[in-house]
Amino acid sequence: MDAAPRYYGIAANATPEARCFAEWLESELARQNTKQA
């Protein structure tokens, strides 16, 4: 995986909790976008 920041400005060295939340947030937004389409 790319080590560069990916999720809404959360850095690659963020805590596991922060990265987990960012991944959940991204998937949740993607799910909503799919539902609206």
N, C-alpha and C positions, 0 to 999 in steps of 0.2 A: 504494500500500500504506500501511496505517496506520503511522505512525511510532512508535506506542506500543510498549512492550515486549510481546512475544508469547510467547517460548519460555522457559518455566521460569525466569523472572526474568532472562533475558539481555537487557540493555538494547539499545535501537535503535542505540546508538553502539558496540556491541561490535565486535570485529575481524571481518573477513570470515570468518576461520577459525572463530571461535566461532559466528557465525550459521550458517555452512554446517553445522557439527556439530549445532547445535540443530535445523535443518531436517531433517537426516538422522535424528536421534533421534526427532523427532516422526513422521516417515513410517514409521520402523521400528516404533514402538509402535503406530501405526495398523494396520500390516500384521499385527502379531501379534494385535491385538484382532479384526481381521476373520477371521483364521485360526481363532481360538478360538470365534467365534460359530457 
